[in-house]
Amino acid sequence: MSLLKIGIVGVGGIAVSRHIPALLQLADEVEIIGVYDVNIARAKEVSSQFRITHVFHTMEELFQQADAVVICTPNKFHAEIAIAALEAGCHVLSEKPMAMTSKECMEMITAAKKAQKHLSVAYHYRFMKEAQAAKKIMMAKEIGKPMVVRVQALRRRKVPGWGVFTNKELQGGGSLIDYGCHLLDLSLWLIGNPKATEVTGTTYNALSKTPDQVNEWGQFSHENFEVDDHVTAYLRFENGATMLVEVSWSANIEQDQETVSISGDEGGLNVFPLKVNYAKHGMLFTSKADWIPPVSDPGFEQAKNFVNVCLNREEPIVKWEEALQVSEIIESIYKSNDERKGIQL
Ligand SMILES: NC(=O)c1ccc[n+]([C@@H]2O[C@H](COP(=O)([O-])OP(=O)(O)OC[C@H]3O[C@@H](n4cnc5c(N)ncnc54)[C@H](O)[C@@H]3O)[C@@H](O)[C@H]2O)c1
C-alpha cells in the first residue's frame, strides 16, 4: 500500500513538539513529504532536525505533492491555508482554534464539502485518557441528563512568553482563544454539543498590563500585551443545560486548575481526575477510576485518528461542525464583552 503523503505548513513550536514526532511514529503508513514555513531558515532547520527531505518554497508546490496537510501557523492564517489546501485536493488537520472567526470556519467547511476532503481540528484534549473514559460514561448516560457544567482553564502567571500569543492581530485573542478553547471544546463534546442559545462574557486585559511581571513562562512586553488574560462566561443551551466558564493565563490563584465538572439529574462527573458522584440506597457515593486504559500520548492518538480518517478507516473524533461551535462561542464571548450584553445565537 502506498504511503499517505503529508506536508506540514508552519514549523514552529507545536509542529516540532507534537505533530512531526507523532507522524514519524506512523512511518508504516505516512511519509512526511516536506515542510513549508514563511521563515525558510526555520524550515531548513526543522527539515534537517527530523531528516525530512524537502523544504518547499511555496505552499502550492507542497499542496501539489501532498495527500494531506497539517497547519501549524498562527491562528490568522489557518483559514486561508486550509481553504487553499482543500481546493488543491488535500485533506486538512488545522491546529486549534479552527480559525479566528466563525465566518472563516464556515468558509473552510464549504471548501471541504466542495472538495470532498476531510477537515479536522487539533483539539487534542479529547484524546486524553480521562477524556476518552469520560465520553464513555456520558454516552452510557450514567449521570442522566447533563444540566450544569463548570469549566475552568486556569493558569497562575503563565503567559506564553514566546511566539505571537499576545498579538491580537495574529491570534484573535488571548487566554480564551488559545487555552480556554481546549476545555470548552472538551466540555461541549462530553455533553453532546447541544446548540448554545445565549452567551454572556467578560474579558479582562489587566493582570498582564502591570510592569515588572512575575511570569513563569518567559518574558513578554506588558506594554504590547493586547489580548485577554482572564475571562468569565455564562452559556445557555437549547436543551436547558448551562455552562460556567473561567479561563486565565495569569490568574492570582494558588495553583493552576483544569476543571470539567458536569452535574446531571442522576449523577455528576469530574474529568480531572475522573470521578462519578451519585446517590443510591439513601447514601452519597463518589467513585473514582482506579485504572483507565492508558493513552500513549494524546498527540499520537490525534495523528493516528487523522491518518485513519484520510485512509477512510475511521470517523474524525473532532468533527468540523463541533470545532465551528467552539469558535462561535468564543466569538460570542468576545462580542458580549465588547457590547456589554448577552449575545443570542
Ligand atoms: N494544540 C495545542 O495545545 C497547541 C499548543 C501550542 C500552539 N498551538 C497552535 O499552533 C499554532 C502555532 O503555534 P506555535 O506555538 O507552533 O507557534 P510558533 O510561533 O512557534 O510557530 C508558528 C510558525 O508558523 C510560521 N508561519 C507564520 N506565518 C506563516 C504562514 N503564513 N505560512 C507558513 N508559515 C507561517 C512561523 O514562521 C513559525 O515558524 C497556533 O495556531 C496555536 O494556537 C496549539
The ligand as a MOL file (V3000), in Angstrom:
LIG
                    3D

  0  0  0     0  0            999 V3000
M  V30 BEGIN CTAB
M  V30 COUNTS 44 48 0 0 0
M  V30 BEGIN ATOM
M  V30 1 N -2.9050 22.1180 20.4760 0
M  V30 2 C -2.1400 22.7940 21.3520 0
M  V30 3 O -2.1170 22.5110 22.5470 0
M  V30 4 C -1.3120 23.9350 20.8420 0
M  V30 5 C -0.1790 24.3630 21.5450 0
M  V30 6 C 0.5740 25.4190 21.0080 0
M  V30 7 C 0.1680 26.0300 19.8350 0
M  V30 8 N -0.9560 25.6030 19.1870 0 CHG=1
M  V30 9 C -1.4220 26.2550 17.9550 0
M  V30 10 O -0.4820 26.0180 16.9160 0
M  V30 11 C -0.3550 27.1500 16.0890 0
M  V30 12 C 1.1060 27.5590 16.0430 0
M  V30 13 O 1.5770 27.7660 17.3370 0
M  V30 14 P 3.1310 27.5740 17.6990 0
M  V30 15 O 3.2110 27.5650 19.1660 0
M  V30 16 O 3.7120 26.4400 16.9570 0 CHG=-1
M  V30 17 O 3.6850 28.9630 17.1430 0
M  V30 18 P 5.1560 29.3180 16.6570 0
M  V30 19 O 5.2220 30.7960 16.6290 0
M  V30 20 O 6.1510 28.5580 17.4620 0
M  V30 21 O 5.2180 28.7480 15.1520 0
M  V30 22 C 4.4820 29.2580 14.0800 0
M  V30 23 C 5.2670 29.0190 12.7960 0
M  V30 24 O 4.4530 29.4060 11.6930 0
M  V30 25 C 5.2680 30.1350 10.7800 0
M  V30 26 N 4.3710 30.9610 9.9720 0
M  V30 27 C 3.8330 32.1710 10.2950 0
M  V30 28 N 3.0190 32.5870 9.3110 0
M  V30 29 C 3.0520 31.6260 8.3470 0
M  V30 30 C 2.4070 31.4880 7.0830 0
M  V30 31 N 1.5550 32.4030 6.6290 0
M  V30 32 N 2.6950 30.4020 6.3390 0
M  V30 33 C 3.5760 29.4620 6.7920 0
M  V30 34 N 4.2110 29.5460 7.9730 0
M  V30 35 C 3.9380 30.5970 8.7540 0
M  V30 36 C 6.2470 30.8950 11.6380 0
M  V30 37 O 7.3910 31.2880 10.9000 0
M  V30 38 C 6.5540 29.8670 12.7370 0
M  V30 39 O 7.6500 29.0430 12.3770 0
M  V30 40 C -1.2910 28.2260 16.6600 0
M  V30 41 O -2.4940 28.1870 15.9630 0
M  V30 42 C -1.5170 27.7610 18.0990 0
M  V30 43 O -2.7960 28.1220 18.5960 0
M  V30 44 C -1.6640 24.5650 19.6670 0
M  V30 END ATOM
M  V30 BEGIN BOND
M  V30 1 1 1 2
M  V30 2 2 2 3
M  V30 3 1 2 4
M  V30 4 1 4 5
M  V30 5 2 4 44
M  V30 6 2 5 6
M  V30 7 1 6 7
M  V30 8 2 7 8
M  V30 9 1 8 9
M  V30 10 1 8 44
M  V30 11 1 9 10
M  V30 12 1 9 42
M  V30 13 1 10 11
M  V30 14 1 11 12
M  V30 15 1 11 40
M  V30 16 1 12 13
M  V30 17 1 13 14
M  V30 18 2 14 15
M  V30 19 1 14 16
M  V30 20 1 14 17
M  V30 21 1 17 18
M  V30 22 2 18 19
M  V30 23 1 18 20
M  V30 24 1 18 21
M  V30 25 1 21 22
M  V30 26 1 22 23
M  V30 27 1 23 24
M  V30 28 1 23 38
M  V30 29 1 24 25
M  V30 30 1 25 26
M  V30 31 1 25 36
M  V30 32 1 26 27
M  V30 33 1 26 35
M  V30 34 2 27 28
M  V30 35 1 28 29
M  V30 36 1 29 30
M  V30 37 2 29 35
M  V30 38 1 30 31
M  V30 39 2 30 32
M  V30 40 1 32 33
M  V30 41 2 33 34
M  V30 42 1 34 35
M  V30 43 1 36 37
M  V30 44 1 36 38
M  V30 45 1 38 39
M  V30 46 1 40 41
M  V30 47 1 40 42
M  V30 48 1 42 43
M  V30 END BOND
M  V30 END CTAB
M  END
